[in-house]
Amino acid sequence: MLLELAPRYAATVMPGYTHGQHAQPTTFGHWLTLWASVFERDAARLADTFDRVNASPAGAAIMTGTGFAIDRRRTAELLGFTSVLPHTFDAIQSHDAECLEFSAVLGILTADMARLADDLQLWLTAEFAFLDVPDRYCGTSSIMMQKRNTSYLAEEIKALNAAAFGGMATSFTAERGATGQPTLERRTADRGLWANAANAARLLGVLARFLADVQVDEQRMRAAAGAHWAQATDVAAALVDELRLPWRSAHQIVGILVRTCESAGVDPSRATVRMLDDAAVAYFDRPVGLDPEVLRRALDPAEFVRRRETLGGPGPAAFAHTLEGLRQRRVADGDRLRGDADVVAAGAAELERAIDRLLGCEHSDTGHTGRSTGATSA
């Protein structure tokens, strides 16, 4: 969903934030691909964990295997595993992958979801009003009839993250005991782990639908991006590029310009080269004489974004490159996921055939009624 939405907002300029303050202009599309990149890593962590848990412990019994003549590799195949845990003691008494590693990966995933939820919760407030959502995602108040609580999903996601962190602590604490000791503790940890995993899968689906239905106030985002000097670094860069000033000097001059404009209530869009010269005089007793058109472009947040063609940046070409890379890797991830699912499905199908063959043998040996010969042959 993120990759489908991102191109729509590739030119939707908005502020980026650090420390809760305006930092530099970016785009809503750039923000969306940020989250595509984050969840790509989460998917990779889950896939890596799956590779380690996709090994069968069956046949290891309680730690030493069995005296019966069984084929653990055949059992693994029938159960849809791709390999066998080779050490029987380790297979039963070690749970670092399926318990500890998975709980940690789930904790990271839900922490990422919670960070995204915090962004959404902030931008849905009346003070920001960058976003809005349909009423079906909202709650209301039993006493305050005017309230339209848009953050219910965000709150549920953050509650899941708290539960996942608690589950991770439970899992690590349960597994700390001597080998073979924490059997009952492990059951408690596993129940929480499965519940949190199910909730994460459910909420990811809801989040995808939520983002698809979000209404973006592009004009408000654009206005905010240029209102609080987020583009100031490009004014300093213009002094460096056009006038060959050292960055330290340019930094100081623009800092003085920002302070004097804010004190006078002058919006960045109304700043002039005369004001910039006054700031330069205050710094090193001489004007800089920057071209007015250069200053105008430096103060335009949309121009700021268009200049950001660094690999991974929000500029048009860089953004297109990022998007294409994410799409290609998503295809590869999808192929890998389908391959894993095919292995499980093939194991299930082979298990059914093996059962049919076994029942067919019992039918022919005992004469009892069972599955039809046709079904057995199939």
Stockholm file with secondary structure:
# STOCKHOLM 1.0

chainA/1-378         MLLELAPRYAATVMPGYTHGQHAQPTTFGHWLTLWASVFERDAARLADTFDRVNASPAGAAIMTGTGFAIDRRRTAELLGFTSVLPHTFDAIQSHDAECLEFSAVLGILTADMARLADDLQLWLTAEFAFLDVPDRYCGTSSIMMQKRNTSYLAEEIKALNAAAFGGMATSFTAERGATGQPTLERRTADRGLWANAANAARLLGVLARFLADVQVDEQRMRAAAGAHWAQATDVAAALVDELRLPWRSAHQIVGILVRTCESAGVDPSRATVRMLDDAAVAYFDRPVGLDPEVLRRALDPAEFVRRRETLGGPGPAAFAHTLEGLRQRRVADGDRLRGDADVVAAGAAELERAIDRLLGCEHSDTGHTGRSTGATSA
#=GR chainA/1-378 SS CHHHHGGGGTTCEEEEEETTEEEEEEEHHHHHHHHHHHHHHHHHHHHHHHHHHCEECTTCTTTTCCSSCCCHHHHHHHTTCSEECSCHHHHHHCCIIIIIIHHHHHHHHHHHHHHHHHHHHHHTSTTTCSEECCGGGCBCCSSCTTCCBTTHHHHHHHHHHHHHHHHHHHHHHHTTSSTTCCHHHHHHHHHHHHHHHHHHHHHHHHHHHHHHHCEECHHHHHHHHHHSSTTHHHHHHHHHHHHCCCHHHHHHHHHHHHHHHHHHTCCGGGCCHHHHHHHHHHHHSSCCCCCHHHHHHHTCHHHHHHTCCSTTSSSHHHHHHHHHHHHHHHHHHHHHHHHHHHHHHHHHHHHHHHHHHHHHHHHHHHCCCCSCHHHHHC
#=GC SS_cons         CHHHHGGGGTTCEEEEEETTEEEEEEEHHHHHHHHHHHHHHHHHHHHHHHHHHCEECTTCTTTTCCSSCCCHHHHHHHTTCSEECSCHHHHHHCCIIIIIIHHHHHHHHHHHHHHHHHHHHHHTSTTTCSEECCGGGCBCCSSCTTCCBTTHHHHHHHHHHHHHHHHHHHHHHHTTSSTTCCHHHHHHHHHHHHHHHHHHHHHHHHHHHHHHHCEECHHHHHHHHHHSSTTHHHHHHHHHHHHCCCHHHHHHHHHHHHHHHHHHTCCGGGCCHHHHHHHHHHHHSSCCCCCHHHHHHHTCHHHHHHTCCSTTSSSHHHHHHHHHHHHHHHHHHHHHHHHHHHHHHHHHHHHHHHHHHHHHHHHHHHCCCCSCHHHHHC
//
